Amino acid sequence: MKSEMAKAKTGFPFTSIEQINNSQLRANLKSATSAIREKRAKVVGEKQDWEELRRTGERIKDEVLSSLDEYLLQLEESVTKVGGIVHWAADSSEANRIILSLIQEHGESEVIKVKSLTTDELDLNEYLANHGVSAFETDLAELIVQLAHDKPSHILVPAIHKSRSEIKELFENTISKGRVLGDGPAELAEASRLYLRQKFLSSKVAVSGVNFAVAETGTVCIVESEGNGRMCLTLPKVLISVMGIEKVLPKLDDLAVFLELLPRSSTGERMNPYTSTWTGVHPGDGPEEFHLVILDNRRSHVLADPVGRQALRCIRCSACLNVCPVYERSGGHAYGSVYPGPIGAILSPQLFATEASLSLPWASTLCGACYEVCPVRIDIPRVLVHLREKVISEGYKSKSEEASFRLIALVLNAGRRFDLIQQVATRLRRPLNRLFLAGSLPGVLGKWRAARQIPEIPKETFRMWWRANGSDNGN
Amino acid sequence: MTRTVSLFVSCFNDMMFPKTARAAVKVLNKLNVKVRFPDEQTCCGQIHFNTGYAPMAVSLVKHFVESFRGSDEVVALSASCTAMVREHYLELASRTHDNELISRTEELVPKVFEFSEYLTGVLGVTDVGAYYPHKVSYHPTCHSLRSLHIYHSAVELLGAVKGLELVDLPYAEQCCGFGGTFSVKNSAMSTAMLADKTASIVNARAETVVAVDNSCLMHISGALRKNGTGVSVMHLAEVLAQGMDGGEI
C-alpha cells in the first residue's frame, strides 16, 4: 500500500492544480504577497542589528526547547500563583473536551474567539458546534472565512484568497442581512464592526490562542492589528487561552526580542497596533476567570527529532509564505492543513502525518527564500530534505523511483562506469535526440517535455574532449 | 607562481554541456591557472540527497572526496553542486563514522569554490578581457544567491565584459521552478513558475540569459525554445570566454 502512495491522486501535486489555474486567486495572491514582501523588506532593512535579533530569537527558542519540561512546569506554577488555572491536553480531543466543559460549566452556548491557529488545528469550532456551542470568529478575515464556510488559506491573512467584491457580496448575504454595501474597505469594516460590537458586549466566554507565555511571571501575550482581540481579552467574564507547548518563553525580557521580530516579519510593521499582555486575574479589571490550556498534540514527537524540531521555533509570522514562489501560485488550501506554505510543509507532516501531508516535503524547489526571511532562522530547506529522507525510510516511496536512483548511484560511483554510459549515450545521440524532440516519451521525460524542450546530447562529453585536448594543462 | 586547480565539471555539464567546461578551462588558462581534470570525478550526490535518498548520496560523497583528494583548490562549474559540498558534505561524511573520510572531507570542503566566486574572491579578477556585444539578463540561481551569496561576483564579472549591456530582470530572485525532481513531481507548479520566469525574461528584452547553473538554464531554455522566443541562454563561463584568442570553444 505504502509504495502506491506516489501514484495516488492525493497530495500537493494534485491539490495544487486547481489553484494554479485559478486566475483570480493567482492575481490576489501575487499582489498581496508582493505588497507584504516589500513592506517587510523595508522595515527589516532599517534594523541594523536584524541578524543579531534573529540569532537571539533562535537562541531563546532553542533554550526553551532544550528544557521544555522545566519551563512548562514553571509556567504552570506562575500562572497558578496569579490566579489562573492551567489544564494539560495531550491531544486535540482532550483539548476540545476541556474547552467545551469549561463553557458548559458557565451555562453558555456562545463564545467569541480571537484569531487562533491552534484552535483551528483542533477544529474547535466544529467540535463546539457539534456539542451545541456556537463560536464566533472576531478577527475580520477569520469572520469572512467563517461566514463563507471556507477555510483559512494564510497564517496571518486567512482570507487572502478573497477579493473585496467577493467579501461585499458575502456580507450582504450574511451579517448585513440584505443591505447593499459598497466594496470600499471602510464600508466593509463598518459592516463587520456593527455585527461584532454586539457579540463583544453580550458574550460571557472568550477563547483565544497565545503568541507568547512567560514562564517567569505567568504573563500571556497576544499581538494583533484590529483591536477585536483586545475586546475578547478584556470584556468577557471568562477567558480560555490555548497554547502549544512550544509557545513558552523563559523571561519577560525575552518578549522584547520577539515583539521586534514578529511584526516586522509578519505585517511589515515596526510595531503591531495591539499588544495585549495579562498576568492572571484582577478583580474588577478584565476577565474574572482565566484558563490556560497547554497542548501537546504530537509536538513532543516533533521535539524528539533533532533536525525536525527547529520547526517548533516558529512564531507564526508567515514571512515564509509571503516569499515562497510555490505558495504564491498555489495559495494555502492546496496544503490541506491549517499550516500552509513552507512552514506548513515541515510542520504538517511532523504534527499530523496524514498520507496527503507526506507529499508536502516535496512541495518545494528548495530555493531557500523562506530560510532567508525566517525571524527565528528555521532552516526550512534542510528540514524539507530531512523529512523527504524520513518519509522514504518509513516506506512511503515509489519502488521504481528508488530502483532508478540506486542504478544512477551505481553508475556514478566509478568514473569509468560513468564514462562508459556517457559514451554509449553519445554514440546513440542521433536517434535519442530525434526521440527527445518529437518521439513518444513516457514518464518523467514526457512530463518534462510537456512544457520544455529537451536539450540535445552533444557529440562528445567533456571528458572525451579532455582526453584529446587537455594534456597541455600540465597533467 | 602558477596556480593549479582541479576542475569539477559536474556530471550534468560533462554529459550535456561540455562547452561550459571547455570555456572555463580557457578562461582559467588565460588567467594563468593550470587546470587538472581528475577523471574519477562523477557527481556531487545532490540529486540523491535532495530527493530523499541521503544514504545513497553518502557513497557519492565518499567518491567525490576520494576523486579530489590532494587538490590545492577545486573549481566547480555549478553553484548548487558547490552548495551541496559546502552545506552537507561534512554531515553526510559523518554518517559513516569513518574518521579518515571525515577528516579528508573537512580538509577538502573549504577548498571547493564555485567558478565566479573563484575568479573574484580567490584570484581577485573582475575583468577577464572578454568581449560580448549583446543585451544580457543575469538570473541569480537560488543556490548562488542564497547559499553561496555570490550575486555580486557574477554581476561584477559581467559588468567588465566589453560591449555587454546588462538589463534588469524583474523578479530576478524568484526561483525558475526547476528544483531537480520537483520539475516532474510537481510538474504543474514547476511549469507555472517557469512560465512567469520566461515572461519576465521576454519582458526584459534580453538576447541572452546568463546564470552560473546549467541545470536552471536548461529548464529556462527548454521553455524559451519551446515557445520560440529567440532568447538564448549561456553559462557565465561561456560569456567570459567570448572574444578570447583561440576562436571557437
Interface residues (C-beta under 8 A of the other chain):
Chain A: F12 P13 S16 I17 I20 P325 V326 R329 S330 P361 W362 A363 S364 T365 L366 C367 G368 A369 Y371 E372 R382 V385 R388 E389 V391 I392 K397 E401 E402 F405 R406 I408 A409 V411 L412 N413 A414 G415 F418 D419 Q422 A425 V444 K447 W448 A450 A451 R452 Q453 I454 P455 I457 P458 E460 T461 F462 R463 M464 W465 W466 G470 N473 G474 N475
Chain B: T4 V9 C11 N13 D14 M15 M16 F17 P18 K19 A21 R22 V25 N29 K34 V35 R36 F37 D39 E40 Q41 T42 C43 G45 I47 H48 F49 N50 T51 G52 Y53 A54 P55 M56 A57 S59 L60 H63 S67 E87 C142 H143 L145 R146 S147 E173 Q174 C175 G177 F178 G179 G180 T181 F182 S183 V184 K185 N186 S187 A188 M189 S190 T191 A192 M193 L194 A195 D196 M218 H219 S221 G222 A223 R225 K226
